[in-house]
Amino acid sequence: MRKRSLLAAAGLSVSVLALAACGSNSTAAPAASGGSSSAPAAKPKVGVILPDSASSARWENNDRPLLKAAFDAAGVDSDIQNAGGDVTKFSSIADQMINEKVNVLLIVNLDSASGAAVEAKAKAAGIPTVDYDRLTLGGSASYYVSFDNVAVGTTIGQGLVKCMGAQGHKTGAVIELDGSPTDNNATLFHQGYDAAIKAAGYTVAADQAVPNWDNVQGGTIFENLYSAHKNIVGVASANDGLGGAAEAILAKNGVAGKILVTGQDATDEGLQRVLEGTQCLSVYKAVKKEADAASKIAIDLAKGDTASADALATGSVQDKTGNRTVKSVLLIPQAIFAANVEDVITDGYTTAAKLCTTPALVAACATNKVS
């Protein structure tokens, strides 16, 4: 009897263990197959499309790493791609990101028409968009983060007026070399510097836009304009790339430094020309502030916190094409002359080692306390 009781007890224990094992498998199985009870939630993701790397070095050298660092720090995944100045590629990248169901799309458009088409697709898919640096006219972006671009142009124009006056030219003719006609920012830059130059009593001898901000085309266009207007006393060029293109033609004609160009973006090449005395100024737009503002809004949206995103966008701009008001963050630009190039280094945007690369530049850096 005792032997049979022990065997029965042993059999019961085996049965209980078997049932416990079955119970354990039945609760673990959903987690292994992605069940909602224990699977980690998917990280929010932001898609970013940059425009190119030819018009300005900032997109790859500054914006990309700053945006990625901000997303990484917030625990948000990101997919940052560059359209390489190609509208078809821009659209293809957007389609890929929308199909992958990113939570937010942040774009720098190549032109308003293609940008608006991308934003319409994103809106149909329930994905909010943020216009970064350039407003997409007729688009549907929920937010716009940039600088006050009329103020950028005004800074260019007022800086050129200051430089021309310092050279003894209180009046005279100026050539305006504008950015891409499809870029709304270029229109706003022109509005600012054209008004500032004319308000100071100078005349505009010629004014032409450069398709796609192409520096090679810019040089060809400027050479033709300069051939027809050699009596100019200054060049209002819309960014450092175009300023460099114009300066090369002026150097070819032996008048670099006698006729100054302008620029913006505080690129290393532009700042070097400012130090050398062939470029009047560059306009510094603190890209870190712009990237920080845009990434914070994108992160809030990716996490579903629209109220926090709204609180960050304290300004607004009018999209007359789309007949709408766009919530915005608009930052203030800074004029950079030779005497305050150090400000850009102090801000961490570049280094003296990148600027002071020749004996002449080393001397100019020493004179202007660039270190």
C-alpha positions in Angstrom: 0.0 0.0 0.0 2.8 2.5 1.0 4.6 1.7 -2.3 1.5 2.4 -4.4 0.8 5.7 -2.5 4.3 6.9 -3.2 4.0 6.0 -6.9 0.7 7.9 -7.0 2.2 10.9 -5.4 5.1 10.9 -7.8 2.8 10.7 -10.7 0.8 13.6 -9.4 4.0 15.7 -9.1 4.9 14.9 -12.7 1.5 15.9 -13.9 1.6 19.2 -12.0 5.1 20.0 -13.4 3.9 19.2 -16.9 0.9 21.5 -16.5 3.1 24.2 -15.2 5.4 23.9 -18.2 2.4 24.1 -20.5 1.2 27.1 -18.7 4.6 28.8 -19.0 4.7 28.1 -22.8 1.2 29.4 -23.4 2.0 32.8 -21.8 5.4 33.2 -23.4 4.3 32.4 -26.9 2.5 35.7 -27.6 5.6 37.7 -26.5 7.8 35.7 -28.8 5.5 36.3 -31.7 5.2 40.0 -31.1 2.1 40.1 -28.8 1.2 43.5 -27.4 1.4 42.4 -23.8 5.2 42.3 -23.7 6.7 43.5 -27.0 8.6 46.8 -26.7 6.8 49.7 -28.3 8.3 50.9 -31.6 10.5 54.0 -31.3 9.1 57.1 -33.0 10.9 57.9 -36.2 11.5 61.2 -38.1 12.3 61.3 -41.8 14.5 64.2 -43.0 15.1 65.2 -46.6 18.0 67.7 -47.3 18.1 69.5 -50.6 21.7 69.0 -52.0 25.4 69.4 -51.1 26.4 71.7 -53.9 24.6 75.0 -53.2 26.0 75.2 -49.7 28.3 73.0 -47.5 26.0 73.5 -44.5 23.5 70.8 -45.3 26.0 67.9 -44.9 28.6 69.5 -42.7 26.3 71.1 -40.2 22.5 70.3 -40.5 22.8 66.6 -40.9 25.0 65.9 -37.8 23.2 68.4 -35.6 19.7 67.0 -36.5 20.9 63.4 -36.0 22.5 64.2 -32.6 19.3 65.8 -31.4 17.1 62.9 -32.5 19.6 60.4 -30.9 19.6 62.3 -27.6 15.8 62.2 -27.5 15.6 58.5 -28.2 14.0 59.0 -31.6 15.0 57.1 -34.7 15.8 59.2 -37.8 16.3 58.6 -41.5 18.2 61.6 -43.0 18.8 61.6 -46.7 19.9 64.1 -49.3 18.1 64.6 -52.6 21.3 65.8 -54.4 19.4 68.6 -56.1 17.3 66.1 -58.0 13.5 66.6 -57.8 12.8 63.0 -58.9 15.1 61.7 -56.2 13.5 64.0 -53.6 10.0 62.6 -54.4 11.3 59.0 -54.4 12.9 59.5 -50.9 9.7 61.0 -49.7 7.6 58.0 -51.0 10.0 55.6 -49.3 9.7 57.4 -45.9 5.9 57.7 -46.2 5.6 54.0 -47.0 7.8 53.2 -44.0 5.3 55.2 -42.0 7.7 57.7 -40.4 5.9 59.7 -37.7 7.1 63.1 -39.0 8.6 64.3 -42.2 11.0 67.3 -42.1 11.9 68.7 -45.5 14.0 71.3 -47.2 12.3 71.7 -50.5 14.0 72.0 -53.9 11.0 74.0 -55.2 7.6 74.7 -53.8 5.7 72.7 -56.4 7.5 69.4 -55.7 7.6 70.1 -52.0 3.9 70.7 -51.9 3.3 67.4 -53.7 5.3 65.5 -51.1 3.5 67.2 -48.3 0.1 66.4 -49.8 1.1 62.7 -49.9 2.3 62.8 -46.3 -0.9 64.5 -45.2 -3.0 61.9 -46.9 -1.0 59.3 -45.0 -1.6 61.1 -41.7 2.0 62.2 -41.3 2.7 65.8 -40.2 5.3 67.8 -42.0 7.8 70.5 -41.0 9.3 73.0 -43.5 12.9 73.4 -42.6 14.7 76.6 -43.7 12.5 77.0 -46.8 8.8 77.6 -46.7 6.9 75.5 -49.2 4.4 77.8 -50.9 1.1 76.1 -51.4 2.1 73.3 -49.2 0.5 71.8 -46.1 3.4 71.8 -43.5 2.2 72.2 -40.0 5.3 74.2 -39.0 8.1 76.3 -40.5 11.5 76.7 -38.9 13.9 79.2 -40.4 15.5 82.6 -40.1 13.8 85.8 -40.9 14.9 85.7 -44.5 13.9 89.3 -45.4 16.2 90.3 -42.5 18.9 88.1 -44.0 18.7 90.0 -47.2 18.6 93.3 -45.4 21.7 92.4 -43.6 23.4 91.6 -46.9 22.3 94.9 -48.4 23.3 97.0 -45.4 26.6 95.3 -45.1 27.4 96.0 -48.8 26.4 99.6 -48.3 28.8 99.9 -45.4 31.7 98.3 -47.4 31.1 100.4 -50.5 31.0 103.6 -48.3 34.3 102.5 -46.6 35.9 102.3 -50.1 34.7 105.8 -50.9 31.8 104.9 -53.1 28.9 106.9 -51.6 26.9 106.3 -54.8 27.2 104.0 -57.8 25.8 100.9 -59.5 25.5 97.4 -58.1 24.9 94.0 -59.7 22.5 91.7 -57.8 23.2 88.0 -58.2 20.1 86.2 -56.8 19.5 82.7 -55.7 17.3 80.1 -57.4 14.0 81.5 -58.7 12.2 78.4 -57.4 13.4 79.0 -53.8 11.1 81.3 -51.8 14.0 82.2 -49.5 15.9 83.6 -52.5 12.9 85.9 -53.2 12.9 87.1 -49.6 16.7 87.6 -49.6 16.4 89.7 -52.8 13.5 91.7 -51.3 15.8 92.6 -48.3 19.0 93.6 -50.0 17.4 95.3 -53.0 15.5 97.6 -50.7 18.5 98.3 -48.5 20.8 99.1 -51.5 18.2 101.4 -53.1 17.3 103.1 -49.8 21.0 104.1 -49.5 21.0 105.8 -52.8 22.7 103.2 -55.0 21.3 102.0 -58.3 20.9 98.4 -59.6 22.7 98.0 -62.9 21.6 94.4 -63.4 19.7 91.7 -61.4 19.5 88.1 -62.3 18.6 84.8 -60.6 20.8 81.7 -60.7 18.9 78.4 -61.4 19.2 75.9 -58.6 21.8 78.0 -56.8 24.3 76.5 -59.2 27.7 78.1 -58.7 29.0 77.3 -62.1 26.0 78.8 -63.8 26.3 81.7 -61.3 29.9 82.4 -62.6 28.8 82.4 -66.2 25.8 84.6 -65.5 27.9 87.1 -63.5 30.6 87.2 -66.2 28.0 88.2 -68.8 26.5 90.8 -66.5 29.9 92.2 -65.5 31.0 92.4 -69.2 28.0 94.7 -69.8 28.4 96.7 -66.5 32.0 97.2 -65.6 31.4 100.5 -63.8 29.8 98.8 -60.8 31.0 99.4 -57.3 29.6 96.3 -55.6 28.0 92.9 -56.0 25.0 91.7 -53.8 25.5 88.0 -54.2 22.9 85.9 -52.3 25.2 83.3 -50.6 28.8 82.4 -50.2 28.8 80.0 -53.2 27.6 82.7 -55.6 29.8 85.3 -53.9 32.8 83.0 -54.7 31.7 82.6 -58.3 31.4 86.3 -58.8 34.8 87.0 -57.0 36.5 84.5 -59.3 35.4 86.6 -62.3 36.4 89.8 -60.6 39.8 88.3 -59.9 40.1 87.3 -63.5 39.6 90.9 -64.4 42.0 92.2 -61.8 39.4 94.0 -59.6 38.9 91.5 -56.7 39.0 93.5 -53.5 38.2 96.7 -55.4 34.7 95.5 -56.1 33.4 93.5 -53.2 30.9 90.7 -53.2 28.6 89.5 -50.4 27.4 86.2 -49.2 25.7 84.2 -46.4 26.0 80.8 -44.6 29.4 81.6 -43.1 31.1 78.9 -45.0 34.9 78.4 -44.6 35.5 79.7 -48.1 33.3 82.7 -47.6 34.9 83.6 -44.3 38.3 83.3 -45.8 37.4 85.8 -48.5 36.0 88.1 -45.8 39.4 87.9 -44.0 41.3 88.4 -47.3 39.3 91.5 -48.1 37.6 90.3 -51.3 34.2 89.6 -49.8 32.5 92.3 -47.8 30.6 90.1 -45.3 28.9 86.7 -44.9 25.6 86.4 -43.0 25.8 83.9 -40.2 22.7 81.9 -39.5 23.4 79.9 -36.4 22.4 76.5 -37.9 22.6 74.9 -34.4 19.7 77.1 -33.2 17.7 76.3 -36.3 18.4 72.5 -36.1 17.6 72.5 -32.4 14.3 74.3 -32.9 13.3 72.1 -35.8 14.3 68.9 -34.1 12.4 69.8 -30.9 9.2 70.3 -32.9 9.7 67.1 -34.9 10.4 65.1 -31.7 7.3 66.5 -30.0 5.2 65.6 -33.1 6.8 62.1 -33.4 5.8 61.5 -29.7 2.3 62.8 -30.4 2.7 65.9 -28.3 1.2 68.6 -30.5 0.7 71.0 -27.6 4.4 71.2 -26.9 5.2 71.7 -30.6 2.7 74.5 -30.8 4.3 76.1 -27.7 7.7 76.2 -29.5 6.3 77.9 -32.6 5.7 81.3 -31.2 5.6 83.1 -34.6 3.8 82.7 -37.9 4.2 83.5 -41.6 1.7 83.9 -44.4 1.7 81.5 -47.3 0.0 83.6 -49.9 -0.1 80.9 -52.5 -1.8 78.5 -50.1 -3.9 81.3 -48.5 -2.9 80.0 -45.0 -1.0 81.0 -41.9 1.9 78.7 -40.9 3.1 78.4 -37.3 6.7 79.3 -37.3 10.0 79.8 -35.5 12.0 82.6 -37.1 15.6 83.3 -35.9 17.7 86.4 -36.2 20.8 86.4 -38.6 24.2 88.1 -37.8 26.5 90.1 -40.1 30.0 88.7 -40.1 32.8 91.1 -41.2 36.5 90.5 -40.8 36.5 92.0 -37.3 34.0 89.5 -35.9 34.8 86.3 -37.7 35.8 85.0 -34.3 32.1 85.0 -33.3 31.5 82.1 -35.7 34.4 80.2 -34.2 33.3 80.9 -30.6 29.8 79.5 -31.6 31.5 76.3 -32.6 30.5 76.5 -36.3 34.0 76.3 -37.6 37.6 76.5 -36.4 40.6 78.8 -36.8 42.5 75.7 -38.2 40.0 75.5 -41.1 40.2 79.2 -41.9 43.9 80.2 -41.3 45.4 78.0 -43.9 47.9 80.2 -45.9 50.5 82.7 -44.8 48.2 85.6 -45.9 45.2 84.1 -44.0 47.4 83.4 -40.9 48.3 87.1 -40.9 44.7 88.2 -41.5 43.6 85.9 -38.6 46.2 87.4 -36.3 45.1 90.9 -37.2 41.4 90.1 -36.6 42.1 88.0 -33.4 40.8 84.8 -35.0 42.1 81.9 -32.9 
